[in-house]
Amino acid sequence: MPYLRIVVTAAATLTLAATLVITTPAHEAQAAGLTVTTLADTVATDGQCSLREAMTSADSNTPTADCAGGSGADTITFAMSGTILLTSPLPIVTDPAGLTLDGSGHDVTLDGVDTHRILESSLAPVAMSNLTLTRAVESALYAEGGTVTVDNTSFLNNRGTYGGAISSLYAPVYISNSTFIDNTALRGGAIYIFAADGSSIRNSTFTGNSATIATGAYGGGGAIMADILSDVAITNSTIVGNSSGNNGGGLWVENGARVANSIVYGNSASGVGPDCFDELAGISAGNNIFGTLDGCTMPPAATDLIGVDPMLAGINDNGGPVPTLALQQSSPAIDAGNNATCEAADARGISRPQASACDIGAYEALQLTVAGATATEGATLSFPVALSSTLPAGFPDVTITYSTADRGSNPATAGID
C-alpha cells in the first residue's frame, strides 16, 4: 500500500516532495488435509499434532493418536507461526501421490540446527510453499525421483555436498517466487540437479551462495549446477553475488540454460565463467543483464545488456513472502524486460508491468504518477499544488503538514492545518 507524507508551507503554488513506501498484502491461508498444532518436534500422545506425526500420517494414510490420517496427495498446513527445531530428519516422503507442506498465513521456519537434513522424498512428488528452511546439512531438501515444487519459500544457510538447499536426482525442479541466501555445497551451492530435464526457476533470487569445489575439478555453480542430462529455464530471476571455487560462479549447466528477463551479474569463479559456465550452448531468450558471458557459450541476444551494473540494493524484506534485491531508482533493469515473456507478477506478488514494460529480475519496482510526474518506489516525487488561505493582518507564517494514504475508496486524510 503506497504511503505518502507531504510537508508544505502555505503559498499560492507549492512543490511537494513525497517518498513512496511500499507494503504488500500477506498471502491468504489455504485449506489443508492435516494441520500441525505444535512447534515441538515430538512423537507423543499429547493431544498435539506435530509436523513429524503429520508427515507419518500423510505418508502411511493412517491416523496417529494426535493426527488425522492422510488420503492420497496430502497437504499439511500449520496452525501457528514459529520455528520447529528438528531433532532428526523428517520422515521420508514415499507415497507416490505426493505431499505438500504449506505455511500460508503464518511465518514457519524448519531448522536443521546444523545437524540434520530437513526433508527427503523417494519416487514421490514433494512441494512446499510459504516456508523458511535453514541450517540443514546434506541439503535442506533431497529428492530422488518424482518432482520438486517450491513456491514463496526461503532457503538460508544450508549446506551439503550436492546442493546446499536442494539436491535433486532424476526429479525436475520447479522453483518460483523463492530466495536462496548463503547456502554452500561442494557442487551447486544452492541447487544441484542431476539427470532431470525440464526444470524451471521463476521470479527467484540467489545471493551469497557458494560451491566449494576445487579449481580444476569437475563442476561448480555457486548458485545452480544442472549436471548431466539436465537443463533449466530461468525467467525473471536475480542471480548476484554467488561464487565457485571452480567454474560457473552463478550458473553451471551441462545441457544449456534458457535465460529470459533475468539478472546474472557480479558472481565470481576461481576457474572459468564468473557468471555462467556451460558444456552445451544455452539460449538467451533476451532482455537479460549479464556481468560477462566469458566461459558461457550462450550467444547474447540483441536485447541483452552485458557488463552493465543493474544497480541493486542489498537483500532485504521489501514486502511479500521472501527477501528480495530491490532495484534502485536509476537501475537499467527498470522497464527493460519483454512483456511477452515476463512473469505476471514479481516475487512479492506485485503485478507486471508497472509501466510500459516489465522490469528485469525477480523484483518489479512500483511506480507512482501524480500530476504528470512519475517516480519509482524509494524516489522523491515533486509536483505542484495550489493552496490559498486568508489570514488576519500580521498573522505569523503558517506551516501546513498533510499526510495522505491510499485507503482504497476512502478519502485521504489531512494532518495539521
Secondary structure by P-SEA (a helix, b strand, c coil): cbbbbbbbccccbbbbbbbbbbbbbcbbbbbbccccccccccccccccccaaaaaaaaaaccccccccccccbbbbbbcccccccccccccccccccbbbbbbcccbbbbbcccccccbbbccbbbbbccbbbcccccccbbbcccbbbbccbbbccccccccccbbbccbbbbbccbbbccccccccccbbbccccbbbbcbbbbccbbbcccccccbbbccccccccbbbbbccccccbbbbccccccbbbccbbbbccccccbbbbcccccccccccbbbcccbbbbccccccccccccccccccccccccccccccccccccccccccccccccccccccccccccccccccccccccbbbbbbbcccccccccbbbbbbbbbbbcccccccbbbbbbbbcccccbbbbbccc
